[in-house]
Amino acid sequence: FRMVYLKTAFYSFVTPIHCGLIAAGNTTLEKPLSRLATLLGIAFQIQDDVLNLERHPRYGKEEAGDLWEGKRTLILLYALKQASEEEKNAALKILDRPREQKKPEDIVFLQELIVW
């Protein structure tokens, strides 16, 4: 959640809200709008991660691109938490390898952990 907050929520949602409030000369709504912007940012990132699990040419998403890159998305972290110790260790080994050393069957294994 910290990464999602700093990367997506704060940069793409909270900061623009703060800039708008400053430009409007109204900071009385800062606290409630910051909370709303944070939640919107987190929801946006989760949706983005879901879209990344499948091929979506309309959105320019590579199928399983986050898995190929080894990104620890909220969805993947939840799947790892639910996985057996053996599955978790296998998944972490795959995720830690550079993209060019991953095989399609590695990505299928990770996808199956998530879909489980």
VEXFIKOL-769698 format. One record per residue: residue in three letters; x, y, z of N, C-alpha, C in turn. Coordinates in pm, 1 decimal. Example, Ala and Ser with C-alpha at 12.3 -4.5 7.8 and 13.67 -1.06 7.14 Angstrom:
<koltors>
ALA  1319.0  -569.0  780.0  1230.0  -450.0  780.0  1320.0  -330.0  780.0
SER  1285.0  -225.0  708.0  1367.0  -106.0  714.0  1290.0  3.0  787.0
</koltors>
This chain:
<koltors>
PHE  82.6  -119.9  0.0  0.0  0.0  0.0  86.9  126.1  0.0
ARG  201.0  118.1  66.4  289.3  234.7  70.9  336.6  272.7  -69.6
MET  378.0  171.6  -146.8  423.5  197.5  -282.8  309.4  254.0  -367.3
VAL  191.4  196.2  -355.2  76.0  244.9  -431.4  43.1  387.8  -389.4
TYR  50.0  414.9  -259.5  20.6  549.8  -211.7  120.0  650.4  -268.6
LEU  248.4  618.6  -258.9  350.0  713.8  -304.0  353.5  726.7  -455.6
LYS  338.7  612.7  -525.7  354.2  613.3  -670.5  231.2  666.8  -742.0
THR  117.5  610.2  -714.1  -2.1  643.2  -791.2  -90.5  743.8  -719.8
ALA  -129.8  711.4  -598.3  -226.8  796.3  -529.1  -172.7  937.4  -507.7
PHE  -54.0  948.2  -453.0  -2.5  1081.3  -420.3  32.8  1159.5  -545.9
TYR  106.5  1096.2  -635.8  154.7  1164.8  -755.3  41.6  1200.8  -851.7
SER  -50.4  1108.1  -873.4  -151.8  1128.5  -976.8  -285.6  1181.5  -927.0
PHE  -310.4  1171.4  -796.8  -442.1  1212.0  -746.4  -433.1  1317.7  -636.0
VAL  -357.4  1290.2  -531.3  -352.7  1382.0  -416.9  -289.0  1515.4  -455.6
THR  -174.1  1511.6  -520.0  -104.4  1635.6  -556.3  -187.8  1724.6  -647.3
PRO  -250.3  1671.1  -752.7  -335.5  1758.4  -834.6  -452.0  1821.0  -756.6
ILE  -509.5  1744.1  -662.4  -617.1  1799.2  -579.3  -563.6  1916.1  -496.5
HIS  -446.6  1897.0  -436.5  -387.4  2004.8  -355.6  -358.6  2127.7  -441.0
CYS  -307.0  2106.4  -560.6  -278.4  2219.6  -649.6  -407.5  2294.1  -685.5
GLY  -513.0  2218.8  -712.9  -641.2  2281.0  -744.2  -696.2  2361.3  -627.6
LEU  -683.3  2308.0  -507.4  -731.0  2380.0  -389.2  -651.2  2507.7  -366.2
ILE  -521.0  2498.1  -385.1  -436.6  2617.5  -368.2  -473.5  2722.4  -473.1
ALA  -489.6  2676.9  -598.7  -525.7  2770.0  -705.8  -661.6  2834.8  -680.6
ALA  -752.3  2758.8  -619.7  -885.4  2811.2  -590.9  -887.6  2893.8  -462.2
GLY  -778.4  2891.5  -387.8  -772.6  2965.5  -261.8  -860.2  2904.5  -153.7
ASN  -880.8  2772.8  -159.8  -967.1  2705.9  -63.8  -896.7  2580.1  -12.2
THR  -843.9  2588.8  107.0  -776.9  2471.4  164.9  -864.0  2405.5  272.6
THR  -986.3  2454.3  290.9  -1072.7  2395.6  394.3  -1115.3  2253.6  357.6
LEU  -1114.1  2221.6  229.4  -1153.0  2087.7  185.9  -1033.8  1994.1  169.5
GLU  -916.8  2038.9  211.6  -794.7  1961.3  188.6  -800.6  1821.3  249.2
LYS  -842.6  1809.4  372.6  -841.0  1678.0  438.3  -939.2  1579.4  374.3
PRO  -1067.1  1614.5  357.9  -1158.6  1516.0  298.2  -1125.1  1484.5  152.0
LEU  -1081.7  1584.5  75.9  -1048.4  1559.0  -64.2  -918.5  1479.0  -77.3
SER  -826.1  1498.4  15.6  -703.3  1418.1  14.6  -735.1  1271.7  40.2
ARG  -825.5  1247.5  131.3  -865.9  1108.2  159.6  -932.9  1047.2  36.4
LEU  -1023.5  1121.1  -25.2  -1090.6  1073.6  -146.5  -988.3  1047.1  -257.1
ALA  -895.3  1140.2  -276.8  -794.3  1124.7  -381.5  -705.8  1003.3  -355.0
THR  -672.4  978.0  -229.8  -591.7  861.2  -194.4  -665.0  733.0  -229.9
LEU  -791.1  724.2  -192.5  -869.8  604.2  -221.8  -888.0  585.2  -372.5
LEU  -909.5  693.8  -444.9  -920.4  685.7  -590.5  -789.6  636.4  -653.1
GLY  -678.6  685.6  -601.7  -548.1  644.3  -652.5  -521.8  496.7  -629.7
ILE  -556.7  447.6  -511.7  -539.1  305.9  -480.6  -629.4  221.1  -570.7
ALA  -754.4  262.3  -585.9  -847.5  189.0  -673.1  -798.2  189.8  -817.5
PHE  -748.4  302.8  -862.7  -695.0  313.0  -998.2  -579.6  215.3  -1017.8
GLN  -487.9  208.5  -921.6  -372.2  120.5  -934.1  -412.9  -26.1  -934.6
ILE  -508.6  -62.3  -850.7  -556.5  -200.5  -850.2  -618.1  -235.1  -985.5
GLN  -699.2  -146.2  -1040.2  -759.2  -169.9  -1172.0  -651.1  -181.5  -1278.4
ASP  -549.8  -98.1  -1271.6  -439.4  -104.0  -1366.0  -367.7  -238.8  -1356.4
ASP  -348.3  -287.1  -1235.9  -283.6  -417.7  -1215.2  -369.3  -531.6  -1269.3
VAL  -499.9  -521.0  -1253.0  -591.6  -623.3  -1306.9  -584.6  -623.1  -1459.2
LEU  -588.3  -505.4  -1520.5  -579.3  -496.2  -1666.2  -449.2  -556.0  -1717.5
ASN  -344.7  -545.9  -1638.3  -214.4  -596.4  -1678.6  -207.5  -748.4  -1679.7
LEU  -299.7  -815.0  -1613.9  -295.9  -961.3  -1608.8  -334.1  -1024.8  -1742.0
GLU  -409.0  -953.2  -1824.1  -451.1  -1003.2  -1954.2  -410.1  -903.1  -2061.5
ARG  -412.2  -949.0  -2183.0  -376.5  -861.1  -2295.0  -492.0  -765.3  -2323.0
HIS  -461.4  -638.1  -2324.5  -560.7  -534.8  -2352.5  -502.2  -435.8  -2452.4
PRO  -507.6  -468.2  -2581.4  -449.6  -378.1  -2681.6  -509.2  -237.6  -2675.6
ARG  -634.7  -229.1  -2636.9  -702.1  -98.9  -2628.4  -632.8  -6.6  -2528.3
TYR  -578.1  -65.0  -2422.7  -511.2  13.3  -2319.3  -359.3  12.0  -2334.5
GLY  -308.9  -59.1  -2434.9  -165.4  -65.2  -2455.7  -93.1  -149.0  -2352.9
LYS  -163.6  -243.3  -2292.8  -105.5  -327.7  -2188.9  -52.0  -457.3  -2247.5
GLU  68.0  -490.0  -2210.2  125.1  -619.6  -2245.7  69.8  -723.0  -2148.5
GLU  30.5  -837.1  -2199.1  -22.2  -941.9  -2111.6  83.8  -981.4  -2009.3
ALA  46.5  -973.9  -1882.6  131.1  -1014.0  -1770.4  262.5  -936.1  -1764.5
GLY  263.6  -816.1  -1816.8  385.2  -734.4  -1817.5  444.2  -714.3  -1679.2
ASP  358.8  -693.6  -1578.5  409.5  -675.9  -1441.7  477.2  -801.6  -1391.2
LEU  424.9  -917.8  -1429.4  486.3  -1044.6  -1387.8  620.0  -1064.7  -1458.2
TRP  624.3  -1034.1  -1586.0  750.9  -1043.1  -1659.1  855.1  -950.4  -1596.5
GLU  810.6  -833.8  -1550.8  902.9  -736.4  -1491.2  933.9  -765.3  -1343.8
GLY  858.4  -857.0  -1283.6  881.3  -892.0  -1143.0  823.5  -791.3  -1044.5
LYS  725.7  -713.0  -1087.9  665.0  -612.2  -1000.0  577.6  -679.4  -895.1
ARG  590.0  -632.4  -773.8  510.5  -685.9  -662.4  383.3  -603.5  -649.1
THR  284.1  -637.2  -728.0  155.9  -566.5  -722.7  78.1  -614.3  -599.8
LEU  -24.4  -538.8  -563.4  -107.4  -579.1  -449.3  -170.9  -715.9  -474.2
ILE  -212.9  -740.7  -597.6  -275.0  -868.9  -631.5  -174.7  -982.3  -612.9
LEU  -53.4  -961.7  -660.7  49.2  -1065.1  -647.7  85.7  -1086.6  -500.9
LEU  98.4  -979.6  -425.2  132.3  -993.4  -282.5  24.5  -1071.7  -207.9
TYR  -100.4  -1048.5  -242.1  -209.6  -1124.1  -180.5  -199.6  -1271.7  -218.4
ALA  -172.0  -1299.0  -345.4  -157.9  -1438.4  -390.8  -42.7  -1507.7  -318.6
LEU  68.0  -1438.6  -300.5  182.8  -1497.3  -230.0  149.1  -1526.1  -84.5
LYS  69.6  -1439.2  -25.4  28.5  -1459.7  113.7  -56.4  -1586.2  127.5
GLN  -136.6  -1617.0  25.7  -224.3  -1733.9  28.6  -153.5  -1862.0  -15.4
ALA  -39.1  -1848.9  -80.6  31.4  -1964.3  -138.3  98.9  -2047.8  -29.9
SER  124.7  -2173.9  -64.1  202.5  -2259.6  24.8  346.6  -2207.5  28.3
GLU  423.0  -2250.7  124.5  562.9  -2207.2  135.7  641.7  -2245.3  9.9
GLU  615.1  -2363.4  -41.7  682.9  -2410.8  -162.7  647.1  -2323.5  -282.9
GLU  518.3  -2292.8  -299.0  474.1  -2206.9  -410.0  532.7  -2067.1  -396.6
LYS  531.9  -2015.8  -275.5  585.0  -1881.4  -251.2  733.0  -1874.5  -286.8
ASN  810.8  -1972.6  -242.7  954.4  -1973.8  -273.2  979.4  -1983.2  -423.1
ALA  903.1  -2068.6  -491.9  917.5  -2082.0  -637.1  882.5  -1950.2  -706.2
ALA  774.4  -1887.1  -661.2  731.4  -1760.1  -720.2  836.4  -1651.2  -700.0
LEU  891.0  -1641.9  -581.2  991.2  -1538.4  -553.2  1117.4  -1558.0  -636.9
LYS  1156.7  -1682.8  -659.0  1272.6  -1710.0  -745.0  1246.3  -1661.7  -886.6
ILE  1125.1  -1687.2  -935.5  1088.4  -1641.4  -1069.9  1090.0  -1489.2  -1075.7
LEU  1026.4  -1425.5  -978.5  1014.8  -1279.5  -978.0  1150.0  -1210.4  -968.7
ASP  1243.8  -1272.7  -900.0  1375.3  -1211.2  -881.3  1465.8  -1222.3  -1003.8
ARG  1429.8  -1310.2  -1098.0  1511.1  -1323.8  -1219.0  1482.4  -1208.7  -1314.3
PRO  1582.4  -1167.0  -1389.8  1558.2  -1064.1  -1492.4  1457.9  -1115.1  -1596.0
ARG  1390.1  -1023.3  -1658.4  1287.3  -1055.8  -1757.6  1336.2  -1155.1  -1862.5
GLU  1455.4  -1132.0  -1914.1  1505.9  -1216.3  -2022.9  1537.8  -1359.1  -1978.3
GLN  1541.2  -1382.3  -1849.0  1565.7  -1517.7  -1797.8  1436.6  -1589.9  -1758.4
LYS  1325.1  -1522.9  -1770.7  1196.0  -1585.8  -1740.2  1144.4  -1658.1  -1864.1
LYS  1070.9  -1765.8  -1839.5  1012.5  -1844.5  -1947.8  860.1  -1828.8  -1941.8
PRO  791.9  -1851.8  -2053.9  644.9  -1842.3  -2052.7  580.9  -1929.8  -1943.9
GLU  634.6  -2048.1  -1919.3  576.8  -2134.8  -1815.8  594.3  -2075.8  -1674.7
ASP  697.4  -1993.0  -1655.4  712.8  -1923.6  -1527.3  597.5  -1826.6  -1504.9
ILE  562.2  -1756.1  -1610.6  454.4  -1657.6  -1601.7  320.6  -1727.9  -1582.4
VAL  301.0  -1841.0  -1649.4  178.4  -1919.0  -1630.7  167.0  -1963.5  -1484.5
PHE  278.4  -2006.4  -1425.3  278.4  -2046.7  -1283.9  232.6  -1929.8  -1195.7
LEU  287.8  -1811.8  -1219.4  249.3  -1694.3  -1139.6  102.6  -1658.8  -1161.8
GLN  56.6  -1664.5  -1286.0  -82.7  -1633.7  -1316.6  -176.7  -1730.9  -1244.7
GLU  -139.3  -1857.5  -1241.9  -222.1  -1956.7  -1173.8  -227.0  -1932.4  -1022.8
LEU  -118.0  -1884.1  -965.4  -119.6  -1848.2  -822.8  -220.5  -1736.4  -797.1
ILE  -223.1  -1640.9  -887.1  -312.1  -1525.7  -871.2  -457.7  -1565.6  -889.4
VAL  -484.8  -1646.9  -989.3  -622.3  -1685.7  -1019.8  -678.2  -1784.2  -918.5
TRP  -592.7  -1858.0  -853.7  -632.9  -1962.2  -759.1  -750.7  -1915.4  -681.6
</koltors>
